[in-house]
């Protein structure tokens, strides 16, 4: 089986409400779809996303570089094709837009591979079909009032979710602490509470606040400082008792390796659509396993269950439902858990009407 064509398209989907954290606000995402066609009539579809409007930049890399590099290649040799894309962009890429573009193609290749052998993704990756606990982020945005946070958390608790993540980053630390404590008091033992600073602070401020946050018994403290400040994380992790989570804005396994080797995190949250796809995501997860690091991926709740079900150090799936409108068969949360799809390939059927509705053209 050989690749005959690589196509891509850009969509812009609304989040249907204002989204805010400590460093930005937004109301839409760019989605880049990629379809890999083969001489056997089998095709695979992958996707990636950006918070912002870089979809056309990602598409140009797929169309101008990856398409030419991959036509004529074996779509089932995912690692080989991933390496080819990495080398093709090495002189100007190695992260960011290029790994986003690689992800869309890599996911499409895994989709084609699963369809070719009529097997689901979790099987291809050596996993089993099992339920994965879900925690909610969509109810914990920074602009929500305390009353709204409590209401959202109680609704999530009623659905038997594992946890609820609260965005922190208010100017006054007392306000962050009040928001966390009020939610914890309301939900009791029904939910665990995580907090996410979205890289808001300097290391000293992150430590000052972290000492107060850990006294409230949160499950983890996420991205307290810039993810680029890798050497700050080991010191923060050493001085605090609360687990440190990082990874959603890390784009390569080389960066992840630095966090692991310097003992800068306890939980990795690498995102398959940001690190170059399923191939790289699995390698990072295996590296984390060797170093007793747990994995709880960022976002993309319809793709990640198959991946988490395929590793022994997986934790939870993050509930943020923005991409679900793209699929005819979005995964359902049942009693606070999700199951990997059984359909061959990545198991997701894209809704053509939604694609047409949200398309932004070439």
ROKOLZA-911717 format. One record per residue (C-alpha): residue in three letters; x, y, z. Coordinates in nm, 4 decimals, m for minus. Each point is the difference from the previous one (the first is absolute). Last residue first. Layout:
# ROKOLZA-911717
residuo=ALA xx=X yy=Y zz=Z
...
***
This chain:
# ROKOLZA-911717
residuo=UNK xx=m0.7868 yy=2.7664 zz=0.1306
residuo=UNK xx=m0.3507 yy=0.0309 zz=0.1387
residuo=UNK xx=m0.1148 yy=0.0898 zz=0.3502
residuo=UNK xx=m0.2038 yy=m0.3170 zz=0.0515
residuo=UNK xx=m0.2287 yy=m0.0029 zz=0.3027
residuo=UNK xx=m0.3301 yy=m0.0885 zz=m0.1665
residuo=UNK xx=0.1499 yy=m0.2306 zz=m0.2634
residuo=UNK xx=0.1868 yy=m0.1989 zz=0.2635
residuo=UNK xx=m0.3106 yy=m0.0121 zz=0.2176
residuo=UNK xx=m0.2096 yy=m0.1354 zz=m0.2872
residuo=UNK xx=0.2684 yy=m0.2564 zz=m0.0789
residuo=UNK xx=m0.0073 yy=m0.1350 zz=0.3568
residuo=UNK xx=0.3278 yy=m0.1801 zz=0.0669
residuo=UNK xx=m0.0183 yy=m0.3606 zz=0.1151
residuo=UNK xx=0.2407 yy=m0.0758 zz=0.2826
residuo=UNK xx=0.1353 yy=m0.3481 zz=0.0704
residuo=UNK xx=0.3698 yy=0.0860 zz=m0.0187
residuo=UNK xx=0.0374 yy=m0.2952 zz=m0.2347
residuo=UNK xx=m0.2666 yy=m0.2698 zz=0.0040
residuo=UNK xx=m0.3104 yy=0.0685 zz=0.2131
residuo=UNK xx=0.0163 yy=m0.1167 zz=0.3631
residuo=UNK xx=0.0391 yy=0.3476 zz=0.1491
residuo=UNK xx=0.1878 yy=0.0395 zz=0.3320
residuo=UNK xx=m0.2316 yy=0.0079 zz=0.3032
residuo=UNK xx=m0.0824 yy=0.3077 zz=0.2063
residuo=UNK xx=m0.0616 yy=0.0400 zz=0.3736
residuo=UNK xx=m0.2025 yy=0.2175 zz=0.2386
residuo=UNK xx=m0.3006 yy=m0.2293 zz=0.0211
residuo=UNK xx=m0.0210 yy=m0.0041 zz=m0.3799
residuo=UNK xx=0.1818 yy=0.2678 zz=m0.1997
residuo=UNK xx=m0.0842 yy=m0.0506 zz=m0.3651
residuo=UNK xx=0.2536 yy=0.0086 zz=m0.2792
residuo=UNK xx=m0.0925 yy=0.2084 zz=m0.3019
residuo=UNK xx=m0.1616 yy=m0.2034 zz=m0.2798
residuo=UNK xx=m0.1008 yy=0.2321 zz=m0.2842
residuo=UNK xx=0.3082 yy=0.2071 zz=0.0735
residuo=UNK xx=0.0917 yy=0.3656 zz=m0.0496
residuo=UNK xx=m0.2370 yy=0.1269 zz=0.2722
residuo=UNK xx=0.2089 yy=m0.1915 zz=0.2539
residuo=UNK xx=0.3014 yy=0.2253 zz=m0.0441
residuo=UNK xx=m0.1040 yy=0.2524 zz=0.2676
residuo=UNK xx=m0.0836 yy=m0.2524 zz=0.2742
residuo=UNK xx=0.2698 yy=0.0677 zz=0.2625
residuo=UNK xx=0.0086 yy=m0.3016 zz=0.2305
residuo=UNK xx=0.3565 yy=m0.1043 zz=0.0813
residuo=UNK xx=0.0665 yy=m0.3749 zz=m0.0036
residuo=UNK xx=0.1642 yy=m0.1581 zz=0.3025
residuo=UNK xx=0.2984 yy=m0.1968 zz=0.1333
residuo=UNK xx=0.2266 yy=m0.1945 zz=m0.2352
residuo=UNK xx=0.3122 yy=m0.1754 zz=0.1322
residuo=UNK xx=m0.0660 yy=m0.3478 zz=m0.1428
residuo=UNK xx=m0.0409 yy=0.1242 zz=m0.3602
residuo=UNK xx=m0.2449 yy=m0.1055 zz=m0.2716
residuo=UNK xx=m0.3263 yy=0.1119 zz=0.1628
residuo=UNK xx=0.1477 yy=0.3516 zz=0.0193
residuo=UNK xx=0.0478 yy=m0.0052 zz=m0.3773
residuo=UNK xx=m0.3483 yy=m0.1260 zz=m0.0826
residuo=UNK xx=m0.1471 yy=0.2573 zz=0.2393
residuo=UNK xx=0.2029 yy=0.2835 zz=m0.1607
residuo=UNK xx=m0.1893 yy=0.0368 zz=m0.3275
residuo=UNK xx=m0.3487 yy=0.1120 zz=0.1102
residuo=UNK xx=0.1204 yy=0.2081 zz=0.2965
residuo=UNK xx=0.2334 yy=0.2193 zz=m0.2024
residuo=UNK xx=0.1013 yy=0.2096 zz=0.3105
residuo=UNK xx=0.3313 yy=m0.0496 zz=0.1901
residuo=UNK xx=0.1197 yy=m0.3491 zz=0.0775
residuo=UNK xx=0.0239 yy=m0.1548 zz=0.3488
residuo=UNK xx=0.3236 yy=m0.1961 zz=0.0253
residuo=UNK xx=0.1744 yy=m0.1178 zz=0.3189
residuo=UNK xx=0.3770 yy=0.0167 zz=0.0460
residuo=UNK xx=0.1794 yy=m0.3012 zz=0.1477
residuo=UNK xx=0.3148 yy=0.0625 zz=m0.2082
residuo=UNK xx=m0.0352 yy=m0.2918 zz=m0.2406
residuo=UNK xx=m0.3692 yy=0.0855 zz=m0.0302
residuo=UNK xx=0.0797 yy=0.3555 zz=m0.1097
residuo=UNK xx=0.2222 yy=m0.1298 zz=m0.2802
residuo=UNK xx=m0.2830 yy=m0.2300 zz=m0.1086
residuo=UNK xx=m0.2404 yy=0.2938 zz=0.0009
residuo=UNK xx=0.2380 yy=0.2090 zz=m0.2107
residuo=UNK xx=0.0331 yy=m0.2817 zz=m0.2535
residuo=UNK xx=m0.3787 yy=m0.0427 zz=m0.0123
residuo=UNK xx=m0.0587 yy=0.3686 zz=m0.0640
residuo=UNK xx=0.2643 yy=m0.0015 zz=m0.2741
residuo=UNK xx=m0.1807 yy=m0.2620 zz=m0.2083
residuo=UNK xx=m0.3472 yy=0.1325 zz=0.0860
residuo=UNK xx=0.0557 yy=0.3446 zz=m0.1425
residuo=UNK xx=0.2734 yy=0.2624 zz=m0.0270
residuo=UNK xx=0.0165 yy=0.1349 zz=0.3544
residuo=UNK xx=m0.2895 yy=0.2457 zz=m0.0322
residuo=UNK xx=m0.2925 yy=m0.2119 zz=m0.1219
residuo=UNK xx=0.1029 yy=m0.2912 zz=0.2226
residuo=UNK xx=m0.0045 yy=0.2240 zz=0.3102
residuo=UNK xx=0.2611 yy=m0.0461 zz=0.2696
residuo=UNK xx=m0.1355 yy=0.0218 zz=0.3550
residuo=UNK xx=0.2892 yy=m0.1413 zz=0.2026
residuo=UNK xx=m0.0449 yy=m0.0463 zz=0.3752
residuo=UNK xx=0.2668 yy=0.0124 zz=0.2710
residuo=UNK xx=0.2052 yy=0.2826 zz=m0.1429
residuo=UNK xx=0.3392 yy=0.1717 zz=0.0087
residuo=UNK xx=0.2068 yy=m0.3031 zz=0.0919
residuo=UNK xx=0.2921 yy=0.1311 zz=m0.2108
residuo=UNK xx=m0.0040 yy=m0.3151 zz=m0.2121
residuo=UNK xx=m0.3776 yy=0.0089 zz=m0.0433
residuo=UNK xx=m0.0312 yy=0.3666 zz=m0.0943
residuo=UNK xx=0.2970 yy=m0.0359 zz=m0.2352
residuo=UNK xx=m0.1482 yy=m0.3121 zz=m0.1589
residuo=UNK xx=m0.3244 yy=0.1858 zz=m0.0665
residuo=UNK xx=0.1951 yy=0.2630 zz=m0.1927
residuo=UNK xx=0.1641 yy=m0.2707 zz=m0.2121
residuo=UNK xx=m0.3339 yy=m0.1770 zz=m0.0398
residuo=UNK xx=m0.1238 yy=0.3053 zz=m0.1883
residuo=UNK xx=m0.2814 yy=0.2571 zz=0.0154
residuo=UNK xx=m0.0339 yy=0.1058 zz=0.3622
residuo=UNK xx=m0.2934 yy=0.2384 zz=0.0500
residuo=UNK xx=m0.2394 yy=m0.2599 zz=0.1409
residuo=UNK xx=0.2788 yy=m0.1612 zz=0.1974
residuo=UNK xx=0.0051 yy=0.0901 zz=0.3676
residuo=UNK xx=m0.1375 yy=m0.1320 zz=0.3280
residuo=UNK xx=0.1704 yy=0.0535 zz=0.3360
residuo=UNK xx=m0.1071 yy=m0.2228 zz=0.2900
residuo=UNK xx=m0.0608 yy=0.1909 zz=0.3297
residuo=UNK xx=0.2779 yy=m0.0307 zz=0.2579
residuo=UNK xx=0.1809 yy=0.3142 zz=m0.1084
residuo=UNK xx=0.3658 yy=0.0987 zz=0.0271
residuo=UNK xx=0.1428 yy=m0.2732 zz=m0.2179
residuo=UNK xx=m0.2616 yy=0.0401 zz=m0.2775
residuo=UNK xx=0.0562 yy=0.3761 zz=m0.0120
residuo=UNK xx=0.3762 yy=m0.0502 zz=m0.0201
residuo=UNK xx=m0.0366 yy=m0.2617 zz=m0.2740
residuo=UNK xx=m0.2376 yy=0.2284 zz=m0.1953
residuo=UNK xx=0.2202 yy=0.3068 zz=m0.0244
residuo=UNK xx=0.2488 yy=m0.1709 zz=m0.2334
residuo=UNK xx=m0.2659 yy=m0.0511 zz=m0.2672
residuo=UNK xx=m0.0912 yy=0.3653 zz=m0.0318
residuo=UNK xx=m0.1559 yy=m0.0519 zz=m0.3431
residuo=UNK xx=m0.3087 yy=m0.1513 zz=0.1652
residuo=UNK xx=m0.0545 yy=0.3405 zz=0.1576
residuo=UNK xx=m0.0856 yy=m0.0225 zz=0.3693
residuo=UNK xx=m0.2679 yy=m0.1728 zz=0.2129
residuo=UNK xx=m0.0883 yy=m0.2412 zz=m0.2824
residuo=UNK xx=m0.2369 yy=m0.2232 zz=0.1983
residuo=UNK xx=m0.0167 yy=m0.0498 zz=0.3755
residuo=UNK xx=m0.1414 yy=m0.3446 zz=0.0749
residuo=UNK xx=m0.2468 yy=m0.1868 zz=0.2177
residuo=UNK xx=m0.0951 yy=0.3015 zz=0.2126
residuo=UNK xx=0.0206 yy=m0.0459 zz=0.3768
residuo=UNK xx=m0.0724 yy=0.3557 zz=0.1166
residuo=UNK xx=0.3453 yy=0.0277 zz=0.1619
residuo=UNK xx=0.1448 yy=m0.0682 zz=m0.3456
residuo=UNK xx=m0.1532 yy=0.3215 zz=m0.1314
residuo=UNK xx=0.1577 yy=0.2168 zz=0.2708
residuo=UNK xx=0.3516 yy=m0.1321 zz=m0.0606
residuo=UNK xx=m0.0612 yy=0.0270 zz=m0.3747
residuo=UNK xx=m0.0801 yy=0.3709 zz=0.0270
residuo=UNK xx=0.3394 yy=0.0925 zz=0.1369
residuo=UNK xx=0.1717 yy=m0.2552 zz=m0.2240
residuo=UNK xx=m0.1637 yy=0.1310 zz=m0.3174
residuo=UNK xx=0.0816 yy=0.3551 zz=0.1101
residuo=UNK xx=0.3673 yy=m0.0866 zz=0.0396
residuo=UNK xx=0.0052 yy=m0.1891 zz=m0.3335
residuo=UNK xx=m0.1647 yy=0.2852 zz=m0.1963
residuo=UNK xx=m0.3671 yy=m0.0476 zz=m0.0681
residuo=UNK xx=m0.2770 yy=m0.0696 zz=m0.2509
residuo=UNK xx=0.1107 yy=m0.3180 zz=m0.1773
residuo=UNK xx=m0.3604 yy=m0.1225 zz=m0.0411
residuo=UNK xx=m0.0651 yy=0.0068 zz=0.3767
residuo=UNK xx=m0.1984 yy=m0.3256 zz=0.0116
residuo=UNK xx=m0.1577 yy=m0.1515 zz=0.3118
residuo=UNK xx=m0.1256 yy=m0.3538 zz=0.0634
residuo=UNK xx=m0.2883 yy=m0.0900 zz=0.2331
residuo=UNK xx=m0.1104 yy=m0.3542 zz=0.0832
residuo=UNK xx=m0.3728 yy=m0.0507 zz=m0.0149
residuo=UNK xx=m0.2745 yy=m0.1588 zz=0.2130
residuo=UNK xx=0.2058 yy=0.0231 zz=0.3190
residuo=UNK xx=m0.1383 yy=0.3404 zz=0.0937
residuo=UNK xx=m0.1626 yy=0.1661 zz=m0.3000
residuo=UNK xx=m0.1005 yy=0.3283 zz=0.1665
residuo=UNK xx=0.2969 yy=0.0310 zz=0.2356
residuo=UNK xx=0.2399 yy=m0.0624 zz=m0.2864
residuo=UNK xx=m0.1734 yy=0.2600 zz=m0.2153
residuo=UNK xx=0.0161 yy=0.2620 zz=0.2757
residuo=UNK xx=0.3633 yy=m0.0822 zz=0.0762
residuo=UNK xx=0.1123 yy=0.0357 zz=m0.3605
residuo=UNK xx=m0.1774 yy=0.3287 zz=m0.0622
residuo=UNK xx=0.1105 yy=0.1427 zz=0.3342
residuo=UNK xx=0.3607 yy=m0.0908 zz=m0.0664
residuo=UNK xx=m0.0023 yy=0.1666 zz=m0.3420
residuo=UNK xx=m0.1560 yy=0.3127 zz=0.1521
residuo=UNK xx=0.2536 yy=0.0090 zz=0.2828
residuo=UNK xx=0.2809 yy=m0.0130 zz=m0.2552
residuo=UNK xx=m0.1087 yy=0.3389 zz=m0.1329
residuo=UNK xx=0.0798 yy=0.0553 zz=m0.3647
residuo=UNK xx=m0.2045 yy=m0.3052 zz=m0.0950
residuo=UNK xx=0.2003 yy=m0.2705 zz=m0.1707
residuo=UNK xx=m0.1710 yy=m0.3305 zz=0.0709
residuo=UNK xx=m0.2050 yy=m0.2192 zz=m0.2321
residuo=UNK xx=m0.1963 yy=m0.2651 zz=0.1846
residuo=UNK xx=0.0048 yy=m0.3629 zz=m0.1082
residuo=UNK xx=m0.2741 yy=m0.2410 zz=0.1065
residuo=UNK xx=0.0470 yy=m0.3693 zz=0.0699
residuo=UNK xx=m0.1071 yy=m0.3617 zz=m0.0400
residuo=UNK xx=m0.3283 yy=0.0654 zz=m0.1766
residuo=UNK xx=m0.3061 yy=m0.1608 zz=0.1569
residuo=UNK xx=m0.2562 yy=0.1953 zz=m0.2054
residuo=UNK xx=m0.1375 yy=0.1512 zz=0.3222
residuo=UNK xx=0.3533 yy=0.1162 zz=0.0821
residuo=UNK xx=0.0147 yy=0.1833 zz=m0.3318
residuo=UNK xx=m0.3224 yy=0.1838 zz=0.0773
residuo=UNK xx=0.1325 yy=0.0871 zz=0.3449
residuo=UNK xx=0.3202 yy=0.1352 zz=m0.1541
residuo=UNK xx=m0.1899 yy=0.2195 zz=m0.2442
residuo=UNK xx=m0.2209 yy=0.1499 zz=0.2720
residuo=UNK xx=0.2993 yy=0.0567 zz=0.2275
residuo=UNK xx=0.1979 yy=0.1696 zz=m0.2759
residuo=UNK xx=m0.2979 yy=0.2159 zz=m0.0946
residuo=UNK xx=m0.0431 yy=0.1177 zz=0.3565
residuo=UNK xx=0.3713 yy=0.0740 zz=0.0288
residuo=UNK xx=m0.0265 yy=0.2135 zz=m0.3125
residuo=UNK xx=0.1301 yy=m0.1320 zz=m0.3295
residuo=UNK xx=0.2677 yy=0.2101 zz=m0.1724
residuo=UNK xx=0.2788 yy=m0.2471 zz=0.0766
residuo=UNK xx=m0.1541 yy=m0.3018 zz=m0.1665
residuo=UNK xx=m0.1017 yy=m0.2983 zz=0.2151
residuo=UNK xx=m0.3002 yy=m0.1564 zz=m0.1691
residuo=UNK xx=0.1775 yy=m0.1166 zz=m0.3153
residuo=UNK xx=0.2822 yy=m0.1637 zz=0.1938
residuo=UNK xx=m0.1740 yy=m0.3216 zz=0.1005
residuo=UNK xx=0.1620 yy=m0.3255 zz=0.1055
residuo=UNK xx=m0.0562 yy=m0.3351 zz=m0.1709
residuo=UNK xx=0.0882 yy=m0.3519 zz=0.1146
residuo=UNK xx=0.0978 yy=m0.2477 zz=m0.2760
residuo=UNK xx=m0.2102 yy=m0.3084 zz=m0.0745
residuo=UNK xx=0.1665 yy=m0.2961 zz=m0.1664
residuo=UNK xx=0.0566 yy=m0.1283 zz=m0.3497
residuo=UNK xx=0.3483 yy=m0.1489 zz=0.0004
residuo=UNK xx=0.3390 yy=0.1328 zz=m0.1018
residuo=UNK xx=0.2758 yy=m0.1113 zz=m0.2355
residuo=UNK xx=0.0023 yy=0.3147 zz=m0.2123
residuo=UNK xx=m0.1780 yy=m0.1642 zz=m0.2946
residuo=UNK xx=m0.2629 yy=m0.1321 zz=0.2402
residuo=UNK xx=m0.0645 yy=0.3482 zz=0.1460
residuo=UNK xx=m0.0332 yy=0.1344 zz=m0.3553
residuo=UNK xx=m0.2752 yy=m0.2331 zz=m0.1111
residuo=UNK xx=0.0636 yy=m0.2868 zz=m0.2459
residuo=UNK xx=m0.1147 yy=m0.0635 zz=m0.3549
residuo=UNK xx=0.3535 yy=m0.0662 zz=m0.1299
residuo=UNK xx=m0.0172 yy=0.2742 zz=m0.2657
residuo=UNK xx=m0.2384 yy=0.2102 zz=0.2087
residuo=UNK xx=0.2427 yy=0.0033 zz=0.2914
residuo=UNK xx=0.2915 yy=0.0946 zz=m0.2240
residuo=UNK xx=m0.2020 yy=0.2764 zz=m0.1666
residuo=UNK xx=m0.0892 yy=0.1531 zz=0.3363
residuo=UNK xx=0.3619 yy=m0.0304 zz=0.1143
residuo=UNK xx=0.1068 yy=0.1863 zz=m0.3147
residuo=UNK xx=m0.2639 yy=0.2698 zz=0.0557
residuo=UNK xx=0.1261 yy=0.0500 zz=0.3561
residuo=UNK xx=0.3517 yy=0.0458 zz=m0.1386
residuo=UNK xx=m0.1166 yy=0.2525 zz=m0.2590
residuo=UNK xx=m0.1884 yy=0.2219 zz=0.2463
residuo=UNK xx=0.2792 yy=m0.0364 zz=0.2554
residuo=UNK xx=0.2744 yy=0.1009 zz=m0.2413
residuo=UNK xx=m0.1796 yy=0.3323 zz=m0.0561
residuo=UNK xx=m0.0164 yy=0.0688 zz=0.3737
residuo=UNK xx=0.3660 yy=m0.1054 zz=0.0231
residuo=UNK xx=0.0864 yy=0.2597 zz=m0.2651
residuo=UNK xx=m0.2075 yy=0.2792 zz=0.1555
residuo=UNK xx=0.1683 yy=m0.0341 zz=0.3377
residuo=UNK xx=0.3041 yy=m0.2242 zz=0.0120
residuo=UNK xx=0.3122 yy=m0.1161 zz=m0.1799
residuo=UNK xx=m0.0479 yy=0.2512 zz=m0.2843
residuo=UNK xx=0.2363 yy=0.1943 zz=m0.2242
residuo=UNK xx=0.2890 yy=m0.2337 zz=m0.0807
residuo=UNK xx=m0.1855 yy=m0.3072 zz=0.1244
residuo=UNK xx=m0.2991 yy=0.0330 zz=m0.2299
residuo=UNK xx=0.0697 yy=m0.2836 zz=m0.2449
residuo=UNK xx=0.1818 yy=m0.1956 zz=0.2700
residuo=UNK xx=m0.3041 yy=m0.0098 zz=0.2232
residuo=UNK xx=m0.2269 yy=m0.0912 zz=m0.2926
residuo=UNK xx=0.2223 yy=m0.2946 zz=m0.0969
residuo=UNK xx=0.0209 yy=m0.1117 zz=0.3614
residuo=UNK xx=m0.3800 yy=m0.0062 zz=0.0235
residuo=UNK xx=m0.0146 yy=m0.1968 zz=m0.3257
residuo=UNK xx=0.2330 yy=m0.2680 zz=0.1368
residuo=UNK xx=m0.1837 yy=m0.0147 zz=0.3318
residuo=UNK xx=m0.3377 yy=m0.0342 zz=m0.1734
residuo=UNK xx=0.0952 yy=m0.2795 zz=m0.2378
residuo=UNK xx=m0.3629 yy=m0.0838 zz=m0.0860
residuo=UNK xx=m0.0213 yy=0.2847 zz=m0.2522
residuo=UNK xx=0.2762 yy=m0.1526 zz=m0.2200
residuo=UNK xx=0.1531 yy=0.2779 zz=m0.2107
residuo=UNK xx=m0.0818 yy=0.1050 zz=m0.3579
residuo=UNK xx=m0.1156 yy=0.3472 zz=0.1057
residuo=UNK xx=0.1633 yy=0.0802 zz=0.3343
residuo=UNK xx=0.2546 yy=0.2750 zz=m0.0673
residuo=UNK xx=m0.2120 yy=0.1913 zz=m0.2490
residuo=UNK xx=m0.3010 yy=0.0097 zz=0.2319
residuo=UNK xx=0.2176 yy=0.0789 zz=0.3009
residuo=UNK xx=0.1587 yy=0.3126 zz=m0.1434
residuo=UNK xx=m0.2343 yy=0.2298 zz=m0.1930
residuo=UNK xx=m0.3420 yy=m0.1336 zz=0.0982
residuo=UNK xx=0.0686 yy=m0.1007 zz=0.3608
residuo=UNK xx=0.2142 yy=0.3060 zz=0.0692
residuo=UNK xx=m0.2583 yy=0.2288 zz=m0.1631
residuo=UNK xx=m0.2790 yy=m0.1520 zz=0.2086
residuo=UNK xx=0.1802 yy=0.0858 zz=0.3230
residuo=UNK xx=0.0355 yy=0.3623 zz=m0.1074
residuo=UNK xx=m0.3668 yy=0.0069 zz=m0.1049
residuo=UNK xx=m0.1098 yy=m0.1199 zz=0.3414
residuo=UNK xx=0.1931 yy=0.2633 zz=0.1931
residuo=UNK xx=m0.3089 yy=0.1841 zz=0.1281
residuo=UNK xx=m0.0029 yy=m0.0296 zz=0.3755
residuo=UNK xx=m0.0060 yy=m0.2994 zz=0.2281
residuo=UNK xx=0.1259 yy=m0.2434 zz=m0.2601
residuo=UNK xx=m0.1279 yy=m0.3358 zz=m0.1126
residuo=UNK xx=0.1029 yy=m0.3337 zz=m0.1484
residuo=UNK xx=m0.1710 yy=m0.2592 zz=m0.2119
residuo=UNK xx=0.0251 yy=m0.3417 zz=m0.1578
residuo=UNK xx=m0.1855 yy=m0.1841 zz=m0.2723
residuo=UNK xx=0.1000 yy=m0.3314 zz=m0.1548
residuo=UNK xx=m0.0737 yy=m0.1309 zz=m0.3447
residuo=UNK xx=m0.0279 yy=m0.3486 zz=m0.1460
residuo=UNK xx=m0.0570 yy=m0.0315 zz=m0.3741
residuo=UNK xx=0.2978 yy=m0.2310 zz=m0.0401
residuo=UNK xx=0.2120 yy=0.2647 zz=m0.1758
residuo=UNK xx=m0.0156 yy=0.2126 zz=0.3141
residuo=UNK xx=m0.1532 yy=0.3277 zz=0.1213
residuo=UNK xx=0.1189 yy=0.1982 zz=0.3038
residuo=UNK xx=m0.2557 yy=0.2511 zz=0.1250
residuo=UNK xx=0.1048 yy=0.2914 zz=0.2217
residuo=UNK xx=m0.2307 yy=0.2251 zz=0.1998
residuo=UNK xx=0.1239 yy=0.3258 zz=0.1507
residuo=UNK xx=m0.2123 yy=0.1489 zz=0.2779
residuo=UNK xx=0.0225 yy=0.3671 zz=0.0990
residuo=UNK xx=m0.1549 yy=0.0726 zz=0.3376
residuo=UNK xx=m0.2542 yy=0.2562 zz=0.1153
residuo=UNK xx=m0.1096 yy=0.2201 zz=0.2931
residuo=UNK xx=0.3214 yy=0.1256 zz=0.1579
residuo=UNK xx=0.1444 yy=0.1420 zz=0.3217
residuo=UNK xx=0.3655 yy=m0.0035 zz=0.1037
residuo=UNK xx=0.2644 yy=m0.0128 zz=0.2761
residuo=UNK xx=m0.1690 yy=m0.1004 zz=0.3267
residuo=UNK xx=m0.2810 yy=m0.1948 zz=m0.1633
residuo=UNK xx=m0.3066 yy=0.0956 zz=m0.1984
residuo=UNK xx=m0.2408 yy=m0.1667 zz=m0.2412
residuo=UNK xx=m0.3008 yy=0.2013 zz=m0.1148
residuo=UNK xx=m0.2858 yy=m0.2165 zz=m0.1183
residuo=UNK xx=m0.1039 yy=m0.2130 zz=m0.2968
residuo=UNK xx=0.3592 yy=m0.1271 zz=m0.0492
residuo=UNK xx=m0.0408 yy=0.1000 zz=m0.3628
residuo=UNK xx=0.1520 yy=m0.2093 zz=m0.2785
residuo=UNK xx=0.2306 yy=0.1207 zz=m0.2746
residuo=UNK xx=0.0753 yy=m0.2617 zz=m0.2612
residuo=UNK xx=0.3049 yy=m0.0440 zz=m0.2224
residuo=UNK xx=0.0547 yy=m0.2653 zz=m0.2645
residuo=UNK xx=0.2668 yy=m0.2542 zz=m0.0904
residuo=UNK xx=0.0692 yy=m0.2547 zz=m0.2726
residuo=UNK xx=0.2764 yy=m0.2631 zz=m0.0283
residuo=UNK xx=m0.0111 yy=m0.2134 zz=m0.3150
residuo=UNK xx=0.1186 yy=m0.3335 zz=m0.1392
residuo=UNK xx=0.1389 yy=m0.1686 zz=0.3114
residuo=UNK xx=0.1014 yy=m0.3583 zz=m0.0722
residuo=UNK xx=m0.1361 yy=m0.3403 zz=0.1023
***
